[in-house]
Amino acid sequence: MSDLTEIWLVAAGSGVTVGLLGLLAGWWLRHRSLRWQLAIIAVATTLTILVGVQAISRRMLISDHDRSVALIVTTAAALVSLVVAVALSGALVRWSRSLREDVRRVGDGDPVVGGRRWPTEFQGLADELALAHERLAEARGREQRLEESRRELVSWVSHDLRTPLAGIRVMAEALEDSIATDPARYHRQIRGEVDRMVQMVDDLFELSRIHAGQLVVARQPIVVGDLVSEALAAAEPVARARQVTLGGEVPHGLQVEADPAGLTRVLANLIVNGIRHTPSDGTVHVAARPVEGGVELAVTDGCGGIPDTERERLFEVGYRGSAARTPDNPLQDVHTSRAGLGLAIVKGIVEAHHGEVTVDNVGADAVPTSSTGCRFRVLLPSAG
């Protein structure tokens, strides 16, 4: 056997022996601090060199003095390595504790301090924690707004149901006691109140389908002009009762691929909403035009404009402005009282088509006054 082969075998044997002992120690201390693991790495590395040098020096018949020199050098290297390992392990422990504190702050909703404080891997985790904090903050905000909307919805639906039910009860008692001066009128009023409650229940059912993701969109080619004409014709009695003028402007032959029932409901809700908030002798106008990537539908009314604070919440479930709280004439508003659900349904249907609905003030420099209105824009993208 050559000298080099013998040296390789001795060095490998020493390294394997010390390495196995190091792995055994690491497994035994696996539940302890990271400081111990780094110390074991430093000790195993230096012991491998120390044992190997001592074993080979004995095989090479080196003098005791030279062997002592090698032992001193390797021992000093071992001590320095151990000190460096302890210092680095202390830093890693501090970094891990700081990262753990950031995780706790994210769980508590407290902000996470950014900046480069750690090595690249830890900094990557810190950046992800900061992003997670932002997403959690947004989710908490959405949850809070949804909870507020739910409370408002329950309050407003209870109010809108209690009023017609009380009226129906009074009129029914009057009919039972034969004290109604005009029974036919009472029957018409009862029918009108029932229709209004049925429509409210239908809106609630539609909204539940939207939120549950069960709204099925059956796309097919639709002539926009025919759709707008039908929606205007259906809303004409309500507009006439309120003395509001309806109008429309659609390019000839304009088509869009959408769900007919869903798009009809979107237009009906927007038109009726415009009629309801437009004063007498006002105008509600529907327009459509092709745009890049799809078709835009716009419904413009004379509502007087919407403040920015209300416009931001206009499409939330159950939200209604103060003017929409109670209709002036329950019979006249049978088709317009929707407990703040109409625009939420519009948004749900449009988003199910992968579209977008927005609202802006128009007229008089878009400042909310009696001479301004608002325009609802529905962008429906091309299918594909």
Summary of the structure (lengths in Angstrom):
residues: 384
radius of gyration: 38.4
end to end distance: 76.1
largest distance: 130.5
contacts: 1121
relative contact order: 0.08
helix: 63%
strand: 12%
